[in-house]
């Protein structure tokens, strides 16, 4: 079930709401009761991070960069160093 970030433009109350795709968007603010409660499009990324899969994907992307320095057998890492050869 998707999680939508909602924010009230009237009082600033913000809350993540778990909704079915078929559910109608919320409009009434749970805090002040005004009709200014709206879905935040820009905050969708935060909801994805919260599920964990975004963080996992980021870890996998940084792995090749971490393993590269371990590959050279020479201490200096160049392979053409007179001291090592
Ligand atoms: Zn409000």
PDB file of the backbone (N, CA, C, O) and the ligand in Angstrom, with CONECT records:
HET     ZN  A 101       1
ATOM      1  N   UNK A   1       0.848  -1.202   0.000  1.00  0.00           N
ATOM      2  CA  UNK A   1       0.000   0.000   0.000  1.00  0.00           C
ATOM      3  C   UNK A   1       0.880   1.246   0.000  1.00  0.00           C
ATOM      4  O   UNK A   1       1.747   1.380   0.864  1.00  0.00           O
ATOM      5  N   UNK A   2       0.680   2.150  -0.937  1.00  0.00           N
ATOM      6  CA  UNK A   2       1.538   3.340  -1.023  1.00  0.00           C
ATOM      7  C   UNK A   2       1.349   4.286   0.168  1.00  0.00           C
ATOM      8  O   UNK A   2       0.261   4.401   0.732  1.00  0.00           O
ATOM      9  N   UNK A   3       2.428   4.945   0.522  1.00  0.00           N
ATOM     10  CA  UNK A   3       2.355   5.953   1.591  1.00  0.00           C
ATOM     11  C   UNK A   3       2.525   7.333   0.966  1.00  0.00           C
ATOM     12  O   UNK A   3       3.484   7.590   0.239  1.00  0.00           O
ATOM     13  N   UNK A   4       1.581   8.205   1.262  1.00  0.00           N
ATOM     14  CA  UNK A   4       1.618   9.557   0.715  1.00  0.00           C
ATOM     15  C   UNK A   4       1.928  10.557   1.820  1.00  0.00           C
ATOM     16  O   UNK A   4       1.403  10.462   2.930  1.00  0.00           O
ATOM     17  N   UNK A   5       2.781  11.507   1.500  1.00  0.00           N
ATOM     18  CA  UNK A   5       3.081  12.574   2.450  1.00  0.00           C
ATOM     19  C   UNK A   5       2.040  13.672   2.289  1.00  0.00           C
ATOM     20  O   UNK A   5       1.876  14.228   1.203  1.00  0.00           O
ATOM     21  N   UNK A   6       1.355  13.972   3.351  1.00  0.00           N
ATOM     22  CA  UNK A   6       0.337  15.019   3.336  1.00  0.00           C
ATOM     23  C   UNK A   6       0.791  16.193   4.184  1.00  0.00           C
ATOM     24  O   UNK A   6       1.509  16.031   5.171  1.00  0.00           O
ATOM     25  N   UNK A   7       0.363  17.366   3.784  1.00  0.00           N
ATOM     26  CA  UNK A   7       0.665  18.550   4.584  1.00  0.00           C
ATOM     27  C   UNK A   7      -0.488  19.529   4.496  1.00  0.00           C
ATOM     28  O   UNK A   7      -1.094  19.716   3.441  1.00  0.00           O
ATOM     29  N   UNK A   8      -0.778  20.152   5.635  1.00  0.00           N
ATOM     30  CA  UNK A   8      -1.817  21.171   5.674  1.00  0.00           C
ATOM     31  C   UNK A   8      -1.184  22.532   5.391  1.00  0.00           C
ATOM     32  O   UNK A   8      -0.269  22.968   6.089  1.00  0.00           O
ATOM     33  N   UNK A   9      -1.691  23.182   4.362  1.00  0.00           N
ATOM     34  CA  UNK A   9      -1.139  24.486   4.002  1.00  0.00           C
ATOM     35  C   UNK A   9      -1.620  25.576   4.942  1.00  0.00           C
ATOM     36  O   UNK A   9      -1.100  26.691   4.929  1.00  0.00           O
ATOM     37  N   UNK A  10      -2.616  25.250   5.759  1.00  0.00           N
ATOM     38  CA  UNK A  10      -3.175  26.249   6.663  1.00  0.00           C
ATOM     39  C   UNK A  10      -2.410  26.316   7.977  1.00  0.00           C
ATOM     40  O   UNK A  10      -2.022  27.397   8.420  1.00  0.00           O
ATOM     41  N   UNK A  11      -2.188  25.140   8.611  1.00  0.00           N
ATOM     42  CA  UNK A  11      -1.523  25.140   9.918  1.00  0.00           C
ATOM     43  C   UNK A  11      -0.138  24.501   9.869  1.00  0.00           C
ATOM     44  O   UNK A  11       0.603  24.568  10.850  1.00  0.00           O
ATOM     45  N   UNK A  12       0.229  23.874   8.731  1.00  0.00           N
ATOM     46  CA  UNK A  12       1.554  23.285   8.594  1.00  0.00           C
ATOM     47  C   UNK A  12       1.662  21.866   9.113  1.00  0.00           C
ATOM     48  O   UNK A  12       2.756  21.302   9.122  1.00  0.00           O
ATOM     49  N   UNK A  13       0.573  21.279   9.542  1.00  0.00           N
ATOM     50  CA  UNK A  13       0.567  19.914  10.040  1.00  0.00           C
ATOM     51  C   UNK A  13       0.941  18.950   8.915  1.00  0.00           C
ATOM     52  O   UNK A  13       0.341  18.995   7.842  1.00  0.00           O
ATOM     53  N   UNK A  14       1.929  18.075   9.148  1.00  0.00           N
ATOM     54  CA  UNK A  14       2.373  17.132   8.121  1.00  0.00           C
ATOM     55  C   UNK A  14       2.313  15.708   8.656  1.00  0.00           C
ATOM     56  O   UNK A  14       2.639  15.450   9.815  1.00  0.00           O
ATOM     57  N   UNK A  15       1.893  14.793   7.798  1.00  0.00           N
ATOM     58  CA  UNK A  15       1.727  13.403   8.230  1.00  0.00           C
ATOM     59  C   UNK A  15       1.810  12.481   7.015  1.00  0.00           C
ATOM     60  O   UNK A  15       1.301  12.820   5.947  1.00  0.00           O
ATOM     61  N   UNK A  16       2.451  11.310   7.169  1.00  0.00           N
ATOM     62  CA  UNK A  16       2.426  10.315   6.102  1.00  0.00           C
ATOM     63  C   UNK A  16       1.161   9.487   6.228  1.00  0.00           C
ATOM     64  O   UNK A  16       0.877   8.934   7.291  1.00  0.00           O
ATOM     65  N   UNK A  17       0.403   9.400   5.146  1.00  0.00           N
ATOM     66  CA  UNK A  17      -0.861   8.664   5.160  1.00  0.00           C
ATOM     67  C   UNK A  17      -0.756   7.445   4.260  1.00  0.00           C
ATOM     68  O   UNK A  17      -0.396   7.558   3.089  1.00  0.00           O
ATOM     69  N   UNK A  18      -1.076   6.264   4.819  1.00  0.00           N
ATOM     70  CA  UNK A  18      -1.088   5.050   4.030  1.00  0.00           C
ATOM     71  C   UNK A  18      -2.462   4.896   3.379  1.00  0.00           C
ATOM     72  O   UNK A  18      -3.481   4.788   4.062  1.00  0.00           O
ATOM     73  N   UNK A  19      -2.468   4.890   2.050  1.00  0.00           N
ATOM     74  CA  UNK A  19      -3.742   4.840   1.318  1.00  0.00           C
ATOM     75  C   UNK A  19      -3.678   3.852   0.176  1.00  0.00           C
ATOM     76  O   UNK A  19      -2.622   3.622  -0.413  1.00  0.00           O
ATOM     77  N   UNK A  20      -4.829   3.271  -0.126  1.00  0.00           N
ATOM     78  CA  UNK A  20      -4.953   2.490  -1.353  1.00  0.00           C
ATOM     79  C   UNK A  20      -4.933   3.455  -2.526  1.00  0.00           C
ATOM     80  O   UNK A  20      -5.325   4.614  -2.395  1.00  0.00           O
ATOM     81  N   UNK A  21      -4.471   2.967  -3.676  1.00  0.00           N
ATOM     82  CA  UNK A  21      -4.453   3.806  -4.868  1.00  0.00           C
ATOM     83  C   UNK A  21      -5.868   4.237  -5.233  1.00  0.00           C
ATOM     84  O   UNK A  21      -6.083   5.320  -5.777  1.00  0.00           O
ATOM     85  N   UNK A  22      -6.837   3.360  -4.921  1.00  0.00           N
ATOM     86  CA  UNK A  22      -8.236   3.636  -5.257  1.00  0.00           C
ATOM     87  C   UNK A  22      -8.893   4.607  -4.278  1.00  0.00           C
ATOM     88  O   UNK A  22      -9.969   5.138  -4.554  1.00  0.00           O
ATOM     89  N   UNK A  23      -8.242   4.841  -3.129  1.00  0.00           N
ATOM     90  CA  UNK A  23      -8.832   5.752  -2.144  1.00  0.00           C
ATOM     91  C   UNK A  23      -8.826   7.195  -2.634  1.00  0.00           C
ATOM     92  O   UNK A  23      -7.909   7.613  -3.342  1.00  0.00           O
ATOM     93  N   UNK A  24      -9.828   7.935  -2.264  1.00  0.00           N
ATOM     94  CA  UNK A  24      -9.872   9.356  -2.592  1.00  0.00           C
ATOM     95  C   UNK A  24      -8.854  10.108  -1.740  1.00  0.00           C
ATOM     96  O   UNK A  24      -8.664   9.780  -0.569  1.00  0.00           O
ATOM     97  N   UNK A  25      -8.197  11.115  -2.318  1.00  0.00           N
ATOM     98  CA  UNK A  25      -7.202  11.894  -1.564  1.00  0.00           C
ATOM     99  C   UNK A  25      -7.836  12.591  -0.361  1.00  0.00           C
ATOM    100  O   UNK A  25      -8.979  13.043  -0.420  1.00  0.00           O
ATOM    101  N   UNK A  26      -7.076  12.667   0.724  1.00  0.00           N
ATOM    102  CA  UNK A  26      -7.580  13.356   1.913  1.00  0.00           C
ATOM    103  C   UNK A  26      -7.529  14.868   1.681  1.00  0.00           C
ATOM    104  O   UNK A  26      -6.638  15.374   0.999  1.00  0.00           O
ATOM    105  N   UNK A  27      -8.468  15.552   2.240  1.00  0.00           N
ATOM    106  CA  UNK A  27      -8.502  17.011   2.074  1.00  0.00           C
ATOM    107  C   UNK A  27      -8.661  17.739   3.403  1.00  0.00           C
ATOM    108  O   UNK A  27      -8.275  18.901   3.531  1.00  0.00           O
ATOM    109  N   UNK A  28      -9.232  17.049   4.396  1.00  0.00           N
ATOM    110  CA  UNK A  28      -9.485  17.696   5.683  1.00  0.00           C
ATOM    111  C   UNK A  28      -8.315  17.447   6.635  1.00  0.00           C
ATOM    112  O   UNK A  28      -7.955  16.299   6.894  1.00  0.00           O
ATOM    113  N   UNK A  29      -7.734  18.508   7.145  1.00  0.00           N
ATOM    114  CA  UNK A  29      -6.605  18.412   8.056  1.00  0.00           C
ATOM    115  C   UNK A  29      -7.036  17.814   9.403  1.00  0.00           C
ATOM    116  O   UNK A  29      -7.991  18.293  10.015  1.00  0.00           O
ATOM    117  N   UNK A  30      -6.319  16.747   9.875  1.00  0.00           N
ATOM    118  CA  UNK A  30      -6.669  16.139  11.157  1.00  0.00           C
ATOM    119  C   UNK A  30      -6.346  17.050  12.339  1.00  0.00           C
ATOM    120  O   UNK A  30      -6.852  16.848  13.442  1.00  0.00           O
ATOM    121  N   UNK A  31      -5.501  18.051  12.102  1.00  0.00           N
ATOM    122  CA  UNK A  31      -5.080  18.934  13.181  1.00  0.00           C
ATOM    123  C   UNK A  31      -6.016  20.124  13.374  1.00  0.00           C
ATOM    124  O   UNK A  31      -6.511  20.362  14.476  1.00  0.00           O
ATOM    125  N   UNK A  32      -6.257  20.877  12.283  1.00  0.00           N
ATOM    126  CA  UNK A  32      -7.073  22.080  12.410  1.00  0.00           C
ATOM    127  C   UNK A  32      -8.465  21.927  11.813  1.00  0.00           C
ATOM    128  O   UNK A  32      -9.335  22.769  12.036  1.00  0.00           O
ATOM    129  N   UNK A  33      -8.684  20.819  11.029  1.00  0.00           N
ATOM    130  CA  UNK A  33     -10.009  20.561  10.487  1.00  0.00           C
ATOM    131  C   UNK A  33     -10.347  21.363   9.246  1.00  0.00           C
ATOM    132  O   UNK A  33     -11.463  21.279   8.734  1.00  0.00           O
ATOM    133  N   UNK A  34      -9.391  22.142   8.760  1.00  0.00           N
ATOM    134  CA  UNK A  34      -9.650  22.932   7.554  1.00  0.00           C
ATOM    135  C   UNK A  34      -9.468  22.071   6.297  1.00  0.00           C
ATOM    136  O   UNK A  34      -8.887  20.987   6.346  1.00  0.00           O
ATOM    137  N   UNK A  35      -9.970  22.574   5.196  1.00  0.00           N
ATOM    138  CA  UNK A  35      -9.953  21.853   3.929  1.00  0.00           C
ATOM    139  C   UNK A  35      -8.662  22.133   3.150  1.00  0.00           C
ATOM    140  O   UNK A  35      -8.688  22.272   1.927  1.00  0.00           O
ATOM    141  N   UNK A  36      -7.532  22.214   3.868  1.00  0.00           N
ATOM    142  CA  UNK A  36      -6.264  22.573   3.240  1.00  0.00           C
ATOM    143  C   UNK A  36      -5.233  21.437   3.306  1.00  0.00           C
ATOM    144  O   UNK A  36      -4.038  21.668   3.125  1.00  0.00           O
ATOM    145  N   UNK A  37      -5.706  20.213   3.566  1.00  0.00           N
ATOM    146  CA  UNK A  37      -4.821  19.057   3.667  1.00  0.00           C
ATOM    147  C   UNK A  37      -4.579  18.514   2.261  1.00  0.00           C
ATOM    148  O   UNK A  37      -5.528  18.118   1.584  1.00  0.00           O
ATOM    149  N   UNK A  38      -3.319  18.490   1.810  1.00  0.00           N
ATOM    150  CA  UNK A  38      -3.042  18.112   0.422  1.00  0.00           C
ATOM    151  C   UNK A  38      -1.835  17.186   0.324  1.00  0.00           C
ATOM    152  O   UNK A  38      -0.926  17.247   1.152  1.00  0.00           O
ATOM    153  N   UNK A  39      -1.834  16.344  -0.678  1.00  0.00           N
ATOM    154  CA  UNK A  39      -0.751  15.402  -0.950  1.00  0.00           C
ATOM    155  C   UNK A  39       0.495  16.169  -1.397  1.00  0.00           C
ATOM    156  O   UNK A  39       0.408  17.075  -2.225  1.00  0.00           O
ATOM    157  N   UNK A  40       1.656  15.801  -0.843  1.00  0.00           N
ATOM    158  CA  UNK A  40       2.898  16.463  -1.209  1.00  0.00           C
ATOM    159  C   UNK A  40       3.640  15.619  -2.242  1.00  0.00           C
ATOM    160  O   UNK A  40       4.059  14.498  -1.954  1.00  0.00           O
ATOM    161  N   UNK A  41       3.796  16.165  -3.438  1.00  0.00           N
ATOM    162  CA  UNK A  41       4.453  15.418  -4.511  1.00  0.00           C
ATOM    163  C   UNK A  41       5.958  15.327  -4.269  1.00  0.00           C
ATOM    164  O   UNK A  41       6.565  14.285  -4.515  1.00  0.00           O
ATOM    165  N   UNK A  42       6.557  16.406  -3.791  1.00  0.00           N
ATOM    166  CA  UNK A  42       8.003  16.457  -3.626  1.00  0.00           C
ATOM    167  C   UNK A  42       8.487  15.592  -2.475  1.00  0.00           C
ATOM    168  O   UNK A  42       9.660  15.222  -2.435  1.00  0.00           O
ATOM    169  N   UNK A  43       7.614  15.265  -1.546  1.00  0.00           N
ATOM    170  CA  UNK A  43       8.012  14.500  -0.368  1.00  0.00           C
ATOM    171  C   UNK A  43       7.948  12.992  -0.600  1.00  0.00           C
ATOM    172  O   UNK A  43       8.234  12.216   0.312  1.00  0.00           O
ATOM    173  N   UNK A  44       7.580  12.573  -1.800  1.00  0.00           N
ATOM    174  CA  UNK A  44       7.417  11.145  -2.091  1.00  0.00           C
ATOM    175  C   UNK A  44       8.726  10.388  -1.886  1.00  0.00           C
ATOM    176  O   UNK A  44       8.711   9.225  -1.482  1.00  0.00           O
ATOM    177  N   UNK A  45       9.857  11.038  -2.162  1.00  0.00           N
ATOM    178  CA  UNK A  45      11.160  10.381  -2.010  1.00  0.00           C
ATOM    179  C   UNK A  45      11.439   9.967  -0.584  1.00  0.00           C
ATOM    180  O   UNK A  45      12.080   8.943  -0.345  1.00  0.00           O
ATOM    181  N   UNK A  46      10.963  10.751   0.367  1.00  0.00           N
ATOM    182  CA  UNK A  46      11.191  10.421   1.769  1.00  0.00           C
ATOM    183  C   UNK A  46      10.459   9.147   2.153  1.00  0.00           C
ATOM    184  O   UNK A  46      10.963   8.345   2.939  1.00  0.00           O
ATOM    185  N   UNK A  47       9.278   8.965   1.601  1.00  0.00           N
ATOM    186  CA  UNK A  47       8.494   7.770   1.880  1.00  0.00           C
ATOM    187  C   UNK A  47       9.199   6.537   1.338  1.00  0.00           C
ATOM    188  O   UNK A  47       9.164   5.477   1.964  1.00  0.00           O
ATOM    189  N   UNK A  48       9.836   6.665   0.184  1.00  0.00           N
ATOM    190  CA  UNK A  48      10.545   5.542  -0.411  1.00  0.00           C
ATOM    191  C   UNK A  48      11.760   5.168   0.430  1.00  0.00           C
ATOM    192  O   UNK A  48      12.057   3.985   0.595  1.00  0.00           O
ATOM    193  N   UNK A  49      12.457   6.154   0.958  1.00  0.00           N
ATOM    194  CA  UNK A  49      13.608   5.885   1.820  1.00  0.00           C
ATOM    195  C   UNK A  49      13.175   5.124   3.058  1.00  0.00           C
ATOM    196  O   UNK A  49      13.886   4.238   3.532  1.00  0.00           O
ATOM    197  N   UNK A  50      12.018   5.469   3.577  1.00  0.00           N
ATOM    198  CA  UNK A  50      11.513   4.845   4.792  1.00  0.00           C
ATOM    199  C   UNK A  50      11.254   3.357   4.641  1.00  0.00           C
ATOM    200  O   UNK A  50      11.311   2.620   5.625  1.00  0.00           O
ATOM    201  N   UNK A  51      10.968   2.898   3.420  1.00  0.00           N
ATOM    202  CA  UNK A  51      10.679   1.488   3.220  1.00  0.00           C
ATOM    203  C   UNK A  51      11.944   0.643   3.236  1.00  0.00           C
ATOM    204  O   UNK A  51      11.881  -0.564   3.470  1.00  0.00           O
ATOM    205  N   UNK A  52      13.103   1.274   2.987  1.00  0.00           N
ATOM    206  CA  UNK A  52      14.366   0.545   3.089  1.00  0.00           C
ATOM    207  C   UNK A  52      14.977   0.164   1.752  1.00  0.00           C
ATOM    208  O   UNK A  52      16.197   0.033   1.653  1.00  0.00           O
ATOM    209  N   UNK A  53      14.157  -0.017   0.717  1.00  0.00           N
ATOM    210  CA  UNK A  53      14.730  -0.505  -0.543  1.00  0.00           C
ATOM    211  C   UNK A  53      15.584   0.558  -1.214  1.00  0.00           C
ATOM    212  O   UNK A  53      16.506   0.227  -1.958  1.00  0.00           O
ATOM    213  N   UNK A  54      15.296   1.819  -0.967  1.00  0.00           N
ATOM    214  CA  UNK A  54      16.088   2.893  -1.564  1.00  0.00           C
ATOM    215  C   UNK A  54      17.508   2.870  -0.984  1.00  0.00           C
ATOM    216  O   UNK A  54      18.485   3.022  -1.717  1.00  0.00           O
ATOM    217  N   UNK A  55      17.612   2.681   0.335  1.00  0.00           N
ATOM    218  CA  UNK A  55      18.910   2.645   0.995  1.00  0.00           C
ATOM    219  C   UNK A  55      19.729   1.446   0.513  1.00  0.00           C
ATOM    220  O   UNK A  55      20.942   1.557   0.336  1.00  0.00           O
ATOM    221  N   UNK A  56      19.074   0.303   0.302  1.00  0.00           N
ATOM    222  CA  UNK A  56      19.748  -0.899  -0.175  1.00  0.00           C
ATOM    223  C   UNK A  56      20.316  -0.675  -1.570  1.00  0.00           C
ATOM    224  O   UNK A  56      21.430  -1.095  -1.881  1.00  0.00           O
ATOM    225  N   UNK A  57      19.524  -0.004  -2.404  1.00  0.00           N
ATOM    226  CA  UNK A  57      19.944   0.264  -3.774  1.00  0.00           C
ATOM    227  C   UNK A  57      21.165   1.179  -3.786  1.00  0.00           C
ATOM    228  O   UNK A  57      22.065   1.003  -4.608  1.00  0.00           O
ATOM    229  N   UNK A  58      21.201   2.135  -2.896  1.00  0.00           N
ATOM    230  CA  UNK A  58      22.311   3.080  -2.805  1.00  0.00           C
ATOM    231  C   UNK A  58      23.590   2.375  -2.377  1.00  0.00           C
ATOM    232  O   UNK A  58      24.671   2.692  -2.873  1.00  0.00           O
ATOM    233  N   UNK A  59      23.472   1.428  -1.465  1.00  0.00           N
ATOM    234  CA  UNK A  59      24.615   0.657  -0.966  1.00  0.00           C
ATOM    235  C   UNK A  59      25.260  -0.132  -2.102  1.00  0.00           C
ATOM    236  O   UNK A  59      26.482  -0.156  -2.242  1.00  0.00           O
ATOM    237  N   UNK A  60      24.412  -0.781  -2.917  1.00  0.00           N
ATOM    238  CA  UNK A  60      24.913  -1.597  -4.014  1.00  0.00           C
ATOM    239  C   UNK A  60      25.644  -0.751  -5.042  1.00  0.00           C
ATOM    240  O   UNK A  60      26.602  -1.214  -5.661  1.00  0.00           O
ATOM    241  N   UNK A  61      25.198   0.493  -5.229  1.00  0.00           N
ATOM    242  CA  UNK A  61      25.806   1.360  -6.217  1.00  0.00           C
ATOM    243  C   UNK A  61      27.183   1.833  -5.802  1.00  0.00           C
ATOM    244  O   UNK A  61      28.023   2.119  -6.655  1.00  0.00           O
ATOM    245  N   UNK A  62      27.431   1.921  -4.486  1.00  0.00           N
ATOM    246  CA  UNK A  62      28.708   2.432  -4.012  1.00  0.00           C
ATOM    247  C   UNK A  62      29.738   1.327  -3.833  1.00  0.00           C
ATOM    248  O   UNK A  62      30.913   1.613  -3.602  1.00  0.00           O
ATOM    249  N   UNK A  63      29.319   0.070  -3.937  1.00  0.00           N
ATOM    250  CA  UNK A  63      30.206  -1.061  -3.679  1.00  0.00           C
ATOM    251  C   UNK A  63      31.396  -1.144  -4.651  1.00  0.00           C
ATOM    252  O   UNK A  63      32.522  -1.339  -4.192  1.00  0.00           O
ATOM    253  N   UNK A  64      31.195  -1.002  -5.979  1.00  0.00           N
ATOM    254  CA  UNK A  64      32.317  -1.103  -6.922  1.00  0.00           C
ATOM    255  C   UNK A  64      33.431  -0.110  -6.621  1.00  0.00           C
ATOM    256  O   UNK A  64      34.607  -0.425  -6.804  1.00  0.00           O
ATOM    257  N   UNK A  65      33.075   1.077  -6.163  1.00  0.00           N
ATOM    258  CA  UNK A  65      34.075   2.094  -5.857  1.00  0.00           C
ATOM    259  C   UNK A  65      34.901   1.689  -4.641  1.00  0.00           C
ATOM    260  O   UNK A  65      36.077   2.040  -4.542  1.00  0.00           O
ATOM    261  N   UNK A  66      34.291   0.956  -3.720  1.00  0.00           N
ATOM    262  CA  UNK A  66      34.998   0.561  -2.499  1.00  0.00           C
ATOM    263  C   UNK A  66      35.980  -0.575  -2.767  1.00  0.00           C
ATOM    264  O   UNK A  66      37.031  -0.634  -2.131  1.00  0.00           O
ATOM    265  N   UNK A  67      35.659  -1.486  -3.704  1.00  0.00           N
ATOM    266  CA  UNK A  67      36.492  -2.664  -3.951  1.00  0.00           C
ATOM    267  C   UNK A  67      37.690  -2.339  -4.837  1.00  0.00           C
ATOM    268  O   UNK A  67      38.685  -3.063  -4.811  1.00  0.00           O
ATOM    269  N   UNK A  68      37.616  -1.277  -5.610  1.00  0.00           N
ATOM    270  CA  UNK A  68      38.680  -0.931  -6.554  1.00  0.00           C
ATOM    271  C   UNK A  68      40.058  -0.751  -5.897  1.00  0.00           C
ATOM    272  O   UNK A  68      41.035  -1.304  -6.402  1.00  0.00           O
ATOM    273  N   UNK A  69      40.172  -0.011  -4.807  1.00  0.00           N
ATOM    274  CA  UNK A  69      41.491   0.198  -4.193  1.00  0.00           C
ATOM    275  C   UNK A  69      42.142  -1.089  -3.705  1.00  0.00           C
ATOM    276  O   UNK A  69      43.361  -1.128  -3.539  1.00  0.00           O
ATOM    277  N   UNK A  70      41.362  -2.148  -3.468  1.00  0.00           N
ATOM    278  CA  UNK A  70      41.917  -3.407  -2.964  1.00  0.00           C
ATOM    279  C   UNK A  70      42.508  -4.246  -4.086  1.00  0.00           C
ATOM    280  O   UNK A  70      43.286  -5.158  -3.809  1.00  0.00           O
ATOM    281  N   UNK A  71      42.172  -3.976  -5.330  1.00  0.00           N
ATOM    282  CA  UNK A  71      42.567  -4.797  -6.464  1.00  0.00           C
ATOM    283  C   UNK A  71      44.074  -4.813  -6.754  1.00  0.00           C
ATOM    284  O   UNK A  71      44.603  -5.901  -6.983  1.00  0.00           O
ATOM    285  N   UNK A  72      44.798  -3.698  -6.760  1.00  0.00           N
ATOM    286  CA  UNK A  72      46.231  -3.739  -7.110  1.00  0.00           C
ATOM    287  C   UNK A  72      47.042  -4.514  -6.080  1.00  0.00           C
ATOM    288  O   UNK A  72      46.848  -4.346  -4.876  1.00  0.00           O
ATOM    289  N   UNK A  73      47.973  -5.382  -6.565  1.00  0.00           N
ATOM    290  CA  UNK A  73      48.793  -6.183  -5.675  1.00  0.00           C
ATOM    291  C   UNK A  73      49.975  -5.383  -5.142  1.00  0.00           C
ATOM    292  O   UNK A  73      50.516  -5.692  -4.080  1.00  0.00           O
ATOM    293  N   UNK A  74      50.364  -4.369  -5.874  1.00  0.00           N
ATOM    294  CA  UNK A  74      51.475  -3.529  -5.432  1.00  0.00           C
ATOM    295  C   UNK A  74      51.020  -2.580  -4.331  1.00  0.00           C
ATOM    296  O   UNK A  74      49.875  -2.130  -4.291  1.00  0.00           O
ATOM    297  N   UNK A  75      51.953  -2.302  -3.452  1.00  0.00           N
ATOM    298  CA  UNK A  75      51.640  -1.414  -2.341  1.00  0.00           C
ATOM    299  C   UNK A  75      51.385   0.002  -2.830  1.00  0.00           C
ATOM    300  O   UNK A  75      50.563   0.736  -2.280  1.00  0.00           O
ATOM    301  N   UNK A  76      52.118   0.367  -3.885  1.00  0.00           N
ATOM    302  CA  UNK A  76      51.957   1.717  -4.383  1.00  0.00           C
ATOM    303  C   UNK A  76      50.724   1.847  -5.267  1.00  0.00           C
ATOM    304  O   UNK A  76      50.207   2.947  -5.461  1.00  0.00           O
ATOM    305  N   UNK A  77      50.248   0.706  -5.810  1.00  0.00           N
ATOM    306  CA  UNK A  77      49.007   0.718  -6.551  1.00  0.00           C
ATOM    307  C   UNK A  77      49.143   1.088  -8.006  1.00  0.00           C
ATOM    308  O   UNK A  77      48.136   1.076  -8.714  1.00  0.00           O
ATOM    309  N   UNK A  78      50.325   1.419  -8.504  1.00  0.00           N
ATOM    310  CA  UNK A  78      50.459   1.843  -9.900  1.00  0.00           C
ATOM    311  C   UNK A  78      50.789   0.655 -10.820  1.00  0.00           C
ATOM    312  O   UNK A  78      50.335   0.634 -11.964  1.00  0.00           O
ATOM    313  N   UNK A  79      51.568  -0.336 -10.350  1.00  0.00           N
ATOM    314  CA  UNK A  79      51.968  -1.463 -11.193  1.00  0.00           C
ATOM    315  C   UNK A  79      53.202  -1.146 -12.011  1.00  0.00           C
ATOM    316  O   UNK A  79      53.752  -2.055 -12.633  1.00  0.00           O
ATOM    317  N   UNK A  80      53.660   0.073 -12.046  1.00  0.00           N
ATOM    318  CA  UNK A  80      54.823   0.489 -12.820  1.00  0.00           C
ATOM    319  C   UNK A  80      55.880   1.126 -11.921  1.00  0.00           C
ATOM    320  O   UNK A  80      56.790   1.804 -12.397  1.00  0.00           O
ATOM    321  N   UNK A  81      55.749   0.904 -10.649  1.00  0.00           N
ATOM    322  CA  UNK A  81      56.684   1.509  -9.690  1.00  0.00           C
ATOM    323  C   UNK A  81      57.987   0.713  -9.630  1.00  0.00           C
ATOM    324  O   UNK A  81      57.946  -0.495  -9.395  1.00  0.00           O
ATOM    325  N   UNK A  82      59.137   1.348  -9.832  1.00  0.00           N
ATOM    326  CA  UNK A  82      60.451   0.648  -9.801  1.00  0.00           C
ATOM    327  C   UNK A  82      60.718  -0.009  -8.459  1.00  0.00           C
ATOM    328  O   UNK A  82      61.369  -1.053  -8.415  1.00  0.00           O
ATOM    329  N   UNK A  83      60.260   0.540  -7.414  1.00  0.00           N
ATOM    330  CA  UNK A  83      60.486   0.000  -6.083  1.00  0.00           C
ATOM    331  C   UNK A  83      59.733  -1.316  -5.902  1.00  0.00           C
ATOM    332  O   UNK A  83      60.225  -2.225  -5.234  1.00  0.00           O
ATOM    333  N   UNK A  84      58.575  -1.420  -6.476  1.00  0.00           N
ATOM    334  CA  UNK A  84      57.756  -2.628  -6.349  1.00  0.00           C
ATOM    335  C   UNK A  84      58.185  -3.682  -7.353  1.00  0.00           C
ATOM    336  O   UNK A  84      58.113  -4.871  -7.045  1.00  0.00           O
ATOM    337  N   UNK A  85      58.624  -3.299  -8.529  1.00  0.00           N
ATOM    338  CA  UNK A  85      59.038  -4.250  -9.559  1.00  0.00           C
ATOM    339  C   UNK A  85      60.524  -4.535  -9.392  1.00  0.00           C
ATOM    340  O   UNK A  85      61.093  -5.315 -10.156  1.00  0.00           O
TER     341      UNK A  85
HETATM  342 ZN    ZN A 101      -4.293  22.157   9.450  1.00  0.00          ZN
END
